Amino acid sequence: MSRRARVSYDLDTGAIKRLPDVEIKAILRAADEIISVGGRNMLCFILKGSNNQQIKKHGLESCPVYGF
Protein backbone atom coordinates (compact mmCIF):
# COMPACT_ATOMS: atom_id res chain seq x y z
CA MET A 1 0.00 0.00 0.00
CA SER A 2 1.24 3.45 -0.80
CA ARG A 3 1.06 6.50 1.37
CA ARG A 4 -1.74 8.98 0.98
CA ALA A 5 -0.95 12.10 -0.97
CA ARG A 6 -0.38 15.10 1.26
CA VAL A 7 -2.89 17.88 0.94
CA SER A 8 -1.49 21.39 1.06
CA TYR A 9 -3.29 23.90 3.23
CA ASP A 10 -2.90 27.45 4.52
CA LEU A 11 -3.80 28.44 8.04
CA ASP A 12 -5.73 31.67 8.47
CA THR A 13 -4.33 33.27 11.60
CA GLY A 14 -6.60 36.28 11.31
CA ALA A 15 -5.39 39.08 13.54
CA ILE A 16 -3.36 36.78 15.80
CA LYS A 17 0.31 37.71 15.61
CA ARG A 18 1.59 35.74 18.61
CA LEU A 19 0.07 33.39 21.18
CA PRO A 20 0.20 34.49 24.82
CA ASP A 21 2.86 32.71 26.89
CA VAL A 22 0.15 31.08 29.04
CA GLU A 23 -1.35 29.36 26.00
CA ILE A 24 2.04 28.25 24.68
CA LYS A 25 2.89 26.71 28.06
CA ALA A 26 -0.49 24.92 28.17
CA ILE A 27 0.03 23.44 24.71
CA LEU A 28 3.55 22.27 25.56
CA ARG A 29 2.39 20.82 28.90
CA ALA A 30 -0.34 18.79 27.18
CA ALA A 31 2.05 17.72 24.41
CA ASP A 32 4.48 16.44 27.04
CA GLU A 33 1.76 14.14 28.41
CA ILE A 34 1.08 12.46 25.04
CA ILE A 35 4.60 11.94 23.69
CA SER A 36 4.24 8.16 23.40
CA VAL A 37 0.44 8.01 23.28
CA GLY A 38 -1.01 10.25 20.60
CA GLY A 39 -0.68 13.09 18.15
CA ARG A 40 -2.27 16.38 17.18
CA ASN A 41 -5.85 15.19 17.54
CA MET A 42 -5.24 13.83 21.02
CA LEU A 43 -3.57 17.13 21.95
CA CYS A 44 -6.70 18.97 20.83
CA PHE A 45 -8.91 16.56 22.79
CA ILE A 46 -6.91 17.21 25.97
CA LEU A 47 -6.97 20.99 25.61
CA LYS A 48 -10.69 20.89 24.76
CA GLY A 49 -11.51 18.66 27.73
CA SER A 50 -13.02 15.88 25.62
CA ASN A 51 -14.49 12.69 27.09
CA ASN A 52 -12.78 10.65 24.37
CA GLN A 53 -12.22 6.96 25.16
CA GLN A 54 -8.49 7.20 24.43
CA ILE A 55 -8.15 10.12 26.86
CA LYS A 56 -9.76 8.04 29.60
CA LYS A 57 -7.81 4.89 28.66
CA HIS A 58 -4.48 6.66 29.20
CA GLY A 59 -5.64 8.66 32.24
CA LEU A 60 -5.07 11.97 30.49
CA GLU A 61 -8.09 13.63 32.08
CA SER A 62 -5.81 14.17 35.09
CA CYS A 63 -3.47 16.33 32.99
CA PRO A 64 -3.21 19.82 34.56
CA VAL A 65 -4.22 21.52 31.30
CA TYR A 66 -7.15 19.18 30.51
CA GLY A 67 -10.01 21.44 29.44
CA PHE A 68 -7.79 24.50 29.17
Z-matrix of the N, CA and C atoms (Angstrom, degrees):
N
C 1 1.445
C 2 1.518 1 109.07
N 3 1.296 2 115.59 1 140.79
C 4 1.456 3 119.74 2 179.65
C 5 1.525 4 110.00 3 -95.57
N 6 1.297 5 114.01 4 163.64
C 7 1.458 6 119.42 5 178.77
C 8 1.520 7 110.60 6 -73.50
N 9 1.302 8 115.66 7 154.72
C 10 1.457 9 120.01 8 175.92
C 11 1.520 10 109.23 9 -71.37
N 12 1.304 11 115.91 10 148.13
C 13 1.464 12 120.28 11 177.26
C 14 1.527 13 108.72 12 -70.94
N 15 1.307 14 115.98 13 136.77
C 16 1.465 15 119.82 14 178.24
C 17 1.520 16 110.15 15 -73.65
N 18 1.299 17 115.15 16 140.32
C 19 1.453 18 121.40 17 178.77
C 20 1.522 19 107.52 18 -101.79
N 21 1.317 20 116.77 19 126.72
C 22 1.465 21 118.66 20 178.64
C 23 1.524 22 109.18 21 -80.28
N 24 1.309 23 115.64 22 148.13
C 25 1.457 24 120.63 23 -179.39
C 26 1.519 25 109.08 24 -150.74
N 27 1.313 26 116.20 25 158.15
C 28 1.458 27 123.27 26 176.08
C 29 1.519 28 108.08 27 -122.15
N 30 1.309 29 116.50 28 132.72
C 31 1.452 30 120.71 29 177.92
C 32 1.521 31 109.68 30 -89.06
N 33 1.315 32 115.83 31 133.19
C 34 1.460 33 120.78 32 177.23
C 35 1.523 34 107.78 33 -94.62
N 36 1.313 35 117.01 34 104.91
C 37 1.458 36 121.01 35 -178.24
C 38 1.514 37 112.42 36 -83.42
N 39 1.314 38 117.18 37 -7.80
C 40 1.455 39 119.82 38 179.70
C 41 1.514 40 110.52 39 61.91
N 42 1.320 41 115.82 40 -130.12
C 43 1.463 42 120.65 41 -178.59
C 44 1.529 43 112.16 42 -93.98
N 45 1.326 44 117.32 43 4.69
C 46 1.466 45 120.44 44 -178.35
C 47 1.522 46 109.12 45 -77.98
N 48 1.309 47 115.78 46 119.71
C 49 1.466 48 121.25 47 178.15
C 50 1.521 49 110.93 48 -98.45
N 51 1.330 50 116.67 49 -35.79
C 52 1.465 51 121.31 50 -177.81
C 53 1.521 52 108.50 51 -154.66
N 54 1.324 53 116.78 52 140.89
C 55 1.462 54 120.89 53 176.12
C 56 1.527 55 109.61 54 -76.65
N 57 1.323 56 116.77 55 144.72
C 58 1.469 57 119.36 56 174.64
C 59 1.530 58 110.18 57 -63.60
N 60 1.320 59 116.60 58 150.73
C 61 1.466 60 121.42 59 -178.51
C 62 1.524 61 112.37 60 -57.71
N 63 1.333 62 117.33 61 -34.66
C 64 1.466 63 121.19 62 179.59
C 65 1.525 64 110.43 63 -61.03
N 66 1.320 65 117.13 64 -42.75
C 67 1.462 66 121.15 65 -179.58
C 68 1.526 67 111.44 66 -70.17
N 69 1.314 68 117.31 67 -38.72
C 70 1.467 69 120.74 68 177.81
C 71 1.524 70 109.93 69 -62.55
N 72 1.331 71 117.10 70 -44.03
C 73 1.465 72 121.01 71 179.43
C 74 1.527 73 111.13 72 -64.19
N 75 1.336 74 117.56 73 -37.77
C 76 1.468 75 120.96 74 178.97
C 77 1.524 76 110.76 75 -65.36
N 78 1.322 77 116.96 76 -42.77
C 79 1.463 78 121.25 77 179.34
C 80 1.524 79 110.31 78 -63.32
N 81 1.322 80 117.00 79 -45.61
C 82 1.464 81 120.59 80 -179.80
C 83 1.526 82 111.85 81 -66.52
N 84 1.325 83 116.97 82 -35.53
C 85 1.474 84 120.92 83 179.08
C 86 1.521 85 110.17 84 -65.45
N 87 1.328 86 116.54 85 -43.44
C 88 1.466 87 120.54 86 178.55
C 89 1.523 88 110.51 87 -68.09
N 90 1.331 89 117.21 88 -39.41
C 91 1.467 90 120.98 89 179.74
C 92 1.525 91 110.46 90 -63.39
N 93 1.317 92 116.91 91 -34.71
C 94 1.461 93 121.03 92 179.02
C 95 1.527 94 111.28 93 -63.55
N 96 1.330 95 116.67 94 -33.99
C 97 1.466 96 121.59 95 -179.38
C 98 1.525 97 112.57 96 -69.04
N 99 1.338 98 117.80 97 -29.03
C 100 1.468 99 120.36 98 -171.43
C 101 1.524 100 113.69 99 -108.82
N 102 1.306 101 118.28 100 18.50
C 103 1.466 102 121.37 101 -176.15
C 104 1.523 103 112.12 102 -50.70
N 105 1.303 104 118.78 103 -47.49
C 106 1.469 105 120.10 104 -177.37
C 107 1.524 106 112.95 105 -102.50
N 108 1.323 107 117.51 106 5.97
C 109 1.462 108 120.79 107 -172.36
C 110 1.520 109 113.78 108 -110.83
N 111 1.314 110 118.05 109 -42.09
C 112 1.458 111 119.22 110 -172.92
C 113 1.506 112 113.27 111 -153.00
N 114 1.323 113 114.82 112 -168.10
C 115 1.456 114 121.53 113 -176.55
C 116 1.516 115 112.41 114 -128.70
N 117 1.333 116 114.91 115 -146.58
C 118 1.465 117 120.44 116 -175.68
C 119 1.520 118 113.20 117 -60.29
N 120 1.329 119 116.50 118 -42.66
C 121 1.466 120 118.81 119 -178.93
C 122 1.521 121 111.37 120 -63.36
N 123 1.319 122 116.80 121 -42.74
C 124 1.461 123 120.02 122 179.32
C 125 1.529 124 109.98 123 -64.63
N 126 1.314 125 117.40 124 -37.47
C 127 1.463 126 121.49 125 176.53
C 128 1.524 127 110.09 126 -59.26
N 129 1.325 128 116.31 127 -44.66
C 130 1.470 129 120.90 128 178.12
C 131 1.522 130 111.15 129 -63.25
N 132 1.344 131 116.54 130 -41.19
C 133 1.460 132 120.31 131 179.46
C 134 1.528 133 111.19 132 -61.95
N 135 1.322 134 117.00 133 -39.98
C 136 1.467 135 120.57 134 179.48
C 137 1.519 136 110.15 135 -65.68
N 138 1.318 137 117.11 136 -49.28
C 139 1.462 138 120.45 137 -177.32
C 140 1.526 139 111.46 138 -65.42
N 141 1.337 140 116.36 139 -31.48
C 142 1.462 141 121.62 140 179.73
C 143 1.527 142 111.67 141 -77.54
N 144 1.325 143 117.16 142 -25.15
C 145 1.456 144 121.17 143 -177.02
C 146 1.517 145 111.81 144 85.02
N 147 1.310 146 116.97 145 34.82
C 148 1.462 147 122.90 146 -176.90
C 149 1.526 148 112.15 147 -69.05
N 150 1.332 149 115.80 148 153.12
C 151 1.465 150 121.59 149 174.95
C 152 1.521 151 110.83 150 -97.07
N 153 1.305 152 116.77 151 32.09
C 154 1.462 153 123.79 152 -179.63
C 155 1.527 154 110.36 153 -57.32
N 156 1.342 155 115.91 154 143.54
C 157 1.468 156 120.90 155 179.29
C 158 1.521 157 112.41 156 -59.58
N 159 1.323 158 117.22 157 -40.63
C 160 1.466 159 120.59 158 -178.73
C 161 1.529 160 110.92 159 -65.40
N 162 1.323 161 116.80 160 -36.03
C 163 1.469 162 120.80 161 177.89
C 164 1.528 163 108.93 162 -61.41
N 165 1.326 164 115.74 163 -46.74
C 166 1.465 165 120.21 164 -179.92
C 167 1.524 166 111.56 165 -67.31
N 168 1.331 167 116.96 166 -40.12
C 169 1.466 168 121.76 167 -178.36
C 170 1.528 169 111.52 168 -58.15
N 171 1.324 170 116.63 169 -39.38
C 172 1.464 171 121.17 170 -177.33
C 173 1.531 172 112.72 171 -96.33
N 174 1.335 173 117.37 172 4.57
C 175 1.461 174 121.23 173 177.49
C 176 1.516 175 113.73 174 68.23
N 177 1.326 176 116.98 175 27.78
C 178 1.460 177 120.21 176 -175.63
C 179 1.525 178 113.37 177 -80.86
N 180 1.330 179 117.34 178 -6.47
C 181 1.465 180 118.59 179 176.49
C 182 1.526 181 111.04 180 -70.50
N 183 1.328 182 116.95 181 -10.91
C 184 1.467 183 120.78 182 176.65
C 185 1.531 184 112.12 183 -90.91
N 186 1.326 185 116.59 184 0.32
C 187 1.469 186 121.18 185 177.47
C 188 1.535 187 108.89 186 -62.18
N 189 1.325 188 118.55 187 135.71
C 190 1.467 189 121.49 188 -177.68
C 191 1.533 190 114.63 189 -57.60
N 192 1.319 191 118.32 190 -25.98
C 193 1.462 192 120.05 191 -178.72
C 194 1.528 193 112.20 192 -104.28
N 195 1.330 194 118.12 193 14.54
C 196 1.462 195 122.47 194 176.34
C 197 1.528 196 108.17 195 -61.68
N 198 1.312 197 116.36 196 123.54
C 199 1.464 198 120.77 197 -179.45
C 200 1.515 199 113.66 198 78.37
N 201 1.306 200 116.98 199 23.62
C 202 1.464 201 122.01 200 -178.44
C 203 1.509 202 109.86 201 -55.50
